[in-house]
Amino acid sequence: MPSHTYTRQLPVGEPTDVLVVGSGPSGLGAALAAARNGASVRLVERFGFLGGNLTAGLVGPCMTSFSLDGTVQLVRGIFDEFVRRMVRVGGAVHPSETRSGSPYSGFMVYGHEAVTPFDPEAAKMVALDMCEEAGVELLLHTFVADALTEERRVTGVVVGNKSGLGVLPATTVIDCTGDGDVAARAGAGFDLGRDGDGRMQPMTLFFRVGDVDDDAVRAYQDAHPDERFPFQGLVEEAGADGSFTLPRRGIQLFKTLEPGVWRINTTRVLGLDGTDAGDLTTGEITARRQVVELMRFFRDRLPGMRNCKLLDTAATIGVRETRRVRGEHLLTLDELTSGRSFEDTIAVAGYPVDIHSPTGPNGPFDDGIPPTANIYEIPYRSLVPRDLDNLLLSGRCVSATHEALAAIRVMPPSFAMGEAAGVAAALARRDGVLPRAVDVPELQRLLLAQGAYLGPRFESAALR
Ligand SMILES: Cc1cc2nc3c(=O)[nH]c(=O)nc-3n(C[C@H](O)[C@H](O)[C@H](O)COP(=O)(O)OP(=O)(O)OC[C@H]3O[C@@H](n4cnc5c(N)ncnc54)[C@H](O)[C@@H]3O)c2cc1C
């Protein structure tokens, strides 16, 4: 490809202790935790509102924040506070009140205990309120396009927005872009896709439908308990007679708080790379055409959906998987299935490995991957990139294998990882050390004191 050298003097913003890039679940956790622990924090987000996939992606419900068996709430701290505040404004149901197999869980049983249905508008406002109360400085409508480095340090990021180009310097940067954009631009090593062929999980554009007859949808599911995915029989029938085809084995639909309104997680675009703008464009166009096809299929063939209407589509296609930045520890499937203990555990989760096939109609949960432990641990070292000293990772771009990431990528663990990264960045500032050198027992103590849960091993520590 031809290239062009471009030299320009850029304005440099006021430095902050911590710069969080991306305001999805992990960015919110990171920014709030860092600010509450005394750091000056700037949160940069490309959209004009906060929330990432919680809002822009229309993704929901939040998958389980409980153990796999649904008995113990594992993700607490900022996530729980966020949910309770949405509940207070009528914008969520607390996960302790939802059960697997129910409409809120999309009739799924495995891994679907204690999900959190929520309203994306409530998420936007609660996120904004919490950031303002914590003193987080927001910079919206701003895309981070590059990173400036000196040896192993990120000295600042290059942003583009309506004001033009600029540089934002910070002592510590937390990459919560989902795609590891900052880490990659700063030269950190990363992996893309599964071992063998490098293929990534498909993209999906969420949309919402209204005027659904909730009782009729439920009656169909009750009458077909053997179908692994909702409406699987009808999808297969339509596939066989050629009237509808999509690389899916059923319809993934989740009831929202509004009667007659469901979120649909069913478009599927295979073979694309979410770090490539051309592929993202193809994904958006293809998925939007799939929405039209799905609406036709719903009205023609699905009980309870004959009169349904399209309410909205997400502001962006959802990208399940891109860069997994190489960190000090690579979290593996074995570690999740065995429930391995780590000395530097900073979060626990119970959501199983959820892979939508990168190449075909399967998934999730029909790929023979063994169940994860009832409670598994995430170590701090998976948030610490191997190649950079003052950057932390959080959320979807942390150091994990394709399989392990497919479990920890969901929104509650992303909040928990963000909270840990934020506390770690503030602790590094307090102690005058690099994030990779923070006192881990002190990090764990602070997390526990602030309401996080790190598993049964840490229960007595939490009481001290
Ligand atoms: C189709 C799909 C279905 C899913 N289903 C569920 C589900 O039902 N329940 C669940 O709990 N999880 C689900 N997930 C997983 C979950 O949504 C994500 O893995 C999770 O949101 C990751 O959080 P994050 O903060 O790392 O990233 P994100 O939520 O993606 O947030 C990243 C933020 O960074 C911003 N950003 C990115 N790059 C830049 C940049 N260069 N400059 C400035 N800003 C930037 C984005 O705008 C965004 O706000 C699903 C994901 C997808 C894609």
The ligand as an SDF file (V2000), in Angstrom:
LIG
                    3D

 53 58  0  0  0  0  0  0  0  0999 V2000
  -22.7550   -9.6480   19.6480 C   0  0  0  0  0  0  0  0  0  0  0  0
  -22.3470   -9.6780   21.0710 C   0  0  0  0  0  0  0  0  0  0  0  0
  -23.1730  -10.2710   22.0080 C   0  0  0  0  0  0  0  0  0  0  0  0
  -22.8200  -10.2510   23.3430 C   0  0  0  0  0  0  0  0  0  0  0  0
  -23.6930  -10.7250   24.2780 N   0  0  0  0  0  0  0  0  0  0  0  0
  -23.4580  -10.4790   25.5770 C   0  0  0  0  0  0  0  0  0  0  0  0
  -24.4660  -10.6440   26.5270 C   0  0  0  0  0  0  0  0  0  0  0  0
  -25.5850  -11.0150   26.2060 O   0  0  0  0  0  0  0  0  0  0  0  0
  -24.1700  -10.3530   27.8210 N   0  0  0  0  0  0  0  0  0  0  0  0
  -22.9330   -9.9340   28.2200 C   0  0  0  0  0  0  0  0  0  0  0  0
  -22.7320   -9.7250   29.4230 O   0  0  0  0  0  0  0  0  0  0  0  0
  -21.9500   -9.7720   27.3270 N   0  0  0  0  0  0  0  0  0  0  0  0
  -22.1920   -9.9920   26.0170 C   0  0  0  0  0  0  0  0  0  0  0  0
  -21.2390   -9.7350   25.0780 N   0  0  0  0  0  0  0  0  0  0  0  0
  -19.8600   -9.4160   25.4910 C   0  0  0  0  0  0  0  0  0  0  0  0
  -19.6570   -7.9980   25.9570 C   0  0  0  0  0  0  0  0  0  0  0  0
  -20.5950   -7.0970   25.4090 O   0  0  0  0  0  0  0  0  0  0  0  0
  -18.2590   -7.4500   25.6850 C   0  0  0  0  0  0  0  0  0  0  0  0
  -17.2910   -8.4280   25.6410 O   0  0  0  0  0  0  0  0  0  0  0  0
  -17.9630   -6.4120   26.7500 C   0  0  0  0  0  0  0  0  0  0  0  0
  -18.7990   -5.3070   26.5180 O   0  0  0  0  0  0  0  0  0  0  0  0
  -16.5200   -6.0210   26.7740 C   0  0  0  0  0  0  0  0  0  0  0  0
  -16.3840   -4.8440   27.5230 O   0  0  0  0  0  0  0  0  0  0  0  0
  -15.2460   -3.8190   27.1610 P   0  0  0  0  0  0  0  0  0  0  0  0
  -15.4010   -2.6820   28.0960 O   0  0  0  0  0  0  0  0  0  0  0  0
  -13.9490   -4.5220   27.0880 O   0  0  0  0  0  0  0  0  0  0  0  0
  -15.5580   -3.3850   25.6570 O   0  0  0  0  0  0  0  0  0  0  0  0
  -16.7760   -2.5990   24.9910 P   0  0  0  0  0  0  0  0  0  0  0  0
  -18.0480   -2.8200   25.6900 O   0  0  0  0  0  0  0  0  0  0  0  0
  -16.6970   -2.9720   23.5500 O   0  0  0  0  0  0  0  0  0  0  0  0
  -16.3740   -1.0850   25.1510 O   0  0  0  0  0  0  0  0  0  0  0  0
  -15.2940   -0.5170   24.4400 C   0  0  0  0  0  0  0  0  0  0  0  0
  -15.4890    0.9850   24.4020 C   0  0  0  0  0  0  0  0  0  0  0  0
  -14.3420    1.5910   23.8520 O   0  0  0  0  0  0  0  0  0  0  0  0
  -14.7110    2.5290   22.8510 C   0  0  0  0  0  0  0  0  0  0  0  0
  -13.6000    2.5590   21.9030 N   0  0  0  0  0  0  0  0  0  0  0  0
  -13.1200    1.5210   21.1860 C   0  0  0  0  0  0  0  0  0  0  0  0
  -12.0460    1.9010   20.4820 N   0  0  0  0  0  0  0  0  0  0  0  0
  -11.8530    3.2050   20.7550 C   0  0  0  0  0  0  0  0  0  0  0  0
  -10.8720    4.1460   20.3260 C   0  0  0  0  0  0  0  0  0  0  0  0
   -9.8690    3.7920   19.5120 N   0  0  0  0  0  0  0  0  0  0  0  0
  -10.9760    5.4180   20.7880 N   0  0  0  0  0  0  0  0  0  0  0  0
  -11.9720    5.7820   21.6330 C   0  0  0  0  0  0  0  0  0  0  0  0
  -12.9260    4.9050   22.0720 N   0  0  0  0  0  0  0  0  0  0  0  0
  -12.8430    3.6350   21.6490 C   0  0  0  0  0  0  0  0  0  0  0  0
  -15.9880    1.9650   22.2760 C   0  0  0  0  0  0  0  0  0  0  0  0
  -16.7640    2.9590   21.6410 O   0  0  0  0  0  0  0  0  0  0  0  0
  -16.6570    1.3970   23.5230 C   0  0  0  0  0  0  0  0  0  0  0  0
  -17.4330    2.3560   24.1860 O   0  0  0  0  0  0  0  0  0  0  0  0
  -21.5680   -9.7180   23.7290 C   0  0  0  0  0  0  0  0  0  0  0  0
  -20.7320   -9.1420   22.7880 C   0  0  0  0  0  0  0  0  0  0  0  0
  -21.1170   -9.0990   21.4690 C   0  0  0  0  0  0  0  0  0  0  0  0
  -20.2470   -8.4240   20.4730 C   0  0  0  0  0  0  0  0  0  0  0  0
  1  2  1  0
  2  3  1  0
  2 52  2  0
  3  4  2  0
  4  5  1  0
  4 50  1  0
  5  6  2  0
  6  7  1  0
  6 13  1  0
  7  8  2  0
  7  9  1  0
  9 10  1  0
 10 11  2  0
 10 12  1  0
 12 13  2  0
 13 14  1  0
 14 15  1  0
 14 50  1  0
 15 16  1  0
 16 17  1  0
 16 18  1  0
 18 19  1  0
 18 20  1  0
 20 21  1  0
 20 22  1  0
 22 23  1  0
 23 24  1  0
 24 25  2  0
 24 26  1  0
 24 27  1  0
 27 28  1  0
 28 29  2  0
 28 30  1  0
 28 31  1  0
 31 32  1  0
 32 33  1  0
 33 34  1  0
 33 48  1  0
 34 35  1  0
 35 36  1  0
 35 46  1  0
 36 37  1  0
 36 45  1  0
 37 38  2  0
 38 39  1  0
 39 40  1  0
 39 45  2  0
 40 41  1  0
 40 42  2  0
 42 43  1  0
 43 44  2  0
 44 45  1  0
 46 47  1  0
 46 48  1  0
 48 49  1  0
 50 51  2  0
 51 52  1  0
 52 53  1  0
M  END
$$$$
